[in-house]
Amino acid sequence: MSSTPLGEFSLIARYFNRAATDGNGVDLAVGDDAALLSLGANEQLVVSTDTMVAGSHFLAEADPRLVGHKALASNLSDIIAMGATPRWVSLALTLPQIDEAWLAGFCDGFFALAKAYKVDLVGGDTTKGPLAITITIHGTIPRGKAWLRSGANVGDTLYIAAPLGESQAGLDFILDNSLVSEQRDALIERHFCTYPRQDLLLPLRDKVSAALDISDGLIADLGHILRASHVGASIDVDRLPLTERLLAHCDHNWQKAVTMALTSGEEYTLCFTSSAALDCAALNIFPIGVITEDTAVVLTAQGEPLDWQLTGFEHFGDSCGS
């Protein structure tokens, strides 16, 4: 690392001015006052903005490589949950001071994931202040093909695109250093490093009736679909996929593991509804329930209703993320 203090523009040139992906519609990226992007006449632009703040979404001492991955993954998940292909991102980075070791690690995680999803950084801003990361992500989708929250219909099957709960398990270790487990490091990495299911975009293009990404917990996020669609849902908790790592973390307490799967935030995977006959094994998706007329969520096990009272993460509540 250079011993010469970096200014804002030399920082941008050294860490963020990367070559654009061929064929991704980037006419002009980092370096001018704005980016120039090409967009076809038969496509819609999908835009989302998200912020991660040290102390709320990650601890300031967290591995910057993992922070870089998580920052981008959370935004990729938003775009993919709309049925869109992620294309470009802009990054506003607020730093207490220029720490080149932190920046190098952050960029390693950020750009490795960007390369995997063929996403280009096309602009942003850097400023001094409490550590915070704001990303605006742009994606494209064939006109009229976006997945919305408002399209769920009674009788649709409810699906999730990955096992849930390990993000919360990893957060448990982050927030409590006294916890000991041989799975500690793997679960902490799992908390930060999710891979949104872009592979589902084409096979599910015309088969999804409603969708969103799971960021505040399945129970909390599913409520957005139910309210927008004016429907309810019945979840068969026996059908929730529980990983061996999650069960071990919960001392093989089934109810604890299921509860964690239902409420774990920052999973950044897809929850969706469909009336189509889907090949769950081939797509690696999990049917967990059905959309109902009653505008509520009912949990069942072995065909019997459960009286569990569950909630998800609330940004302005008392709980704090990682």
Secondary structure, DSSP 8 states (H G I E B T S, - for coil): --SS---HHHHHHHHT-----TTS-EEE-TTSSS-EE---TTEEEEEEEEEEEBTTTB-TTS-HHHHHHHHHHHHHHHHHTTT-EEEEEEEEEEESS--HHHHHHHHHHHHHHHHHTT-EEEEEEEEESS-EEEEEEEEEEETT----SS---TT-EEEESS--SHHHHHHHHHH-TT---TTHHHHHHHHH-----GGGTTTTTTT-SEEEE-SS-HHHHHHHHHHHHT-EEEEEGGGS---HHHHHHTTT-HHHHHHHHHH------EEEEE-S---HHHHT-EEEEEEESSSSEEEEETTEE---------TTSS----
